[in-house]
Amino acid sequence: GSRPPWVGLAAAVWVQVAAGSAYVFPLYSHAIKEALGYNQKALTMLGVANDVGENVGLVPGVLANRLPPWLILLIGSACALLGFGTLWLAVTKTLVMPYWVLCIALCIGTNSSAWLGTAALVTNMRNFPLSRGTVAGLIKGYVAVSAAVYTETFNGMLQNSPTNLLLLLALGIPTACVLVMYFVRPCTPSLDEDNAAEHSHFMFTQISSVVLGVYLMVATILGDTLKLSDAITYLLFGIMILLLLSPLAIPIKMTIYPNKPKREKTSTLALSYSTDSLSGPDQENSEPLLGGTSTFVTGANDSDEATDVDLLLAEGEGAVNLKKKRGPRRGDDFTFREALVKADFWLLFIVYFCGVGTGVTVLNNLAQVGMAVGADDTTILLCLFGFCNFVGRILGGSVSEYFVRSRMLPRPFWMMCTQIIMVITFLLFATGLHSLIYVSTTFLGICYGVQFAVMIPTVSELFGLKDFGLMYNFMLLVNPLGAFFFSALLAGYIYDKEAAKQQPGVLEPSTCLGPDCFRLTFYVCAIVCCCGTLVSVVFIARIKPVYQMLYASGSFRHPRSQQLH
């Protein structure tokens, strides 16, 4: 591939680390609770606002096809400045604000994550259309590790000050975006699937991200258990910055040791994917990102007759409907409206809701869950969840990519497997044993991350990349929905009810201790994941013939070269 996509990927790393602001809510939530005198239910509703802001990205999803990425990043930066700046003013008591204003401010602040994530993910998925799972795992993996980046910065550079953290979010996110927004842009996609150098570049980026994750976890635990000098703290912070810069080694290496193009034909194909076809006012009339050239990309000249046989077999399984010839087939570019009427779209939504909607409940209440079972330091729990979430995203992307290419195994198979593990994990949480809290958090973090990494390429494979930004952000609505139903209505209510039992003389008790604080919540989450597992079995059976078509040659291809417009 050429240098620009890799420069964009390296810049997207910083964008995604900045976009992890919603994950650090537990680091300053206690300060909000203490400074403003809120109870657990009020704090839980703030957690819902946190999730709503992070995941309601329909507006940036719509605008992803109409505005350049730099402008989307700029809008996200403005959201961070306004939202977190308002929270900082409230917590420092510079201004007195009502509760509803803080909810809106937090929602606006974390909504910057939706703008930043949409710009980074959509651009890089289009720049690397043949490595969707790997790119999705990397991009979303760095969002997960951002929780550990913020935690390390919070413990070391900010002296555990929630007000300083809010100020960093208000000023640091816009600064990072302005510095890199020029490089996050659509460019000639990388279309050479047999390029060994490209595979090694992805491997290097994955390894460097895992090294960063392990380093951050170790550094956070060391900083939390030992009293480190200022010099050691600054050294640890400097190493973290160098590891975050490591993806830049790829475009630097490509500059020093440029590869000569193997074929004149490849560069001719690349010209058809000009940046104008990826963004701009004429996109509605442009060809699909992967359409019209699939025969060349796969290196095989399959006959239309053979493709029709595959389609007829898929139709027999109920996955493809050939009666409406005007409608797109699985793997083609769907519009958002066309996808909304497909059963597979809603089956994926339900499966994703069951896995992520329950997982986000634990994440939002992780500090209170730890305190309820007697964990001394909930910062380590947050760091552990963040690291395991990151590992799950990297593994979910790369493992599903390997098996979909080698065995044509539908990616949602891994969503089903992890939801089975999540059922067991929620039952472990329900025991309320201190000795199991770290093991449970580890398993839940990994499973939670896999759900993200698998959902993203599945959407793009079944429904195309044309309206991918909007479909992806629609799927993310399950986070605030899950937070509202399972966290605010269920977990917050039960927690306050148990706290009132433990402190009968207190008007609004704020602390609950013991396994009963969250036991019923965990039982409900386990039942929901059981339902998700059953739905995923149906979903996998429906889309299996589609994946057999898309990956019959060992790499992604369209069922047939065609023009949709």
Beta strands, then each sheet from edge to edge (+ up, - down):
end
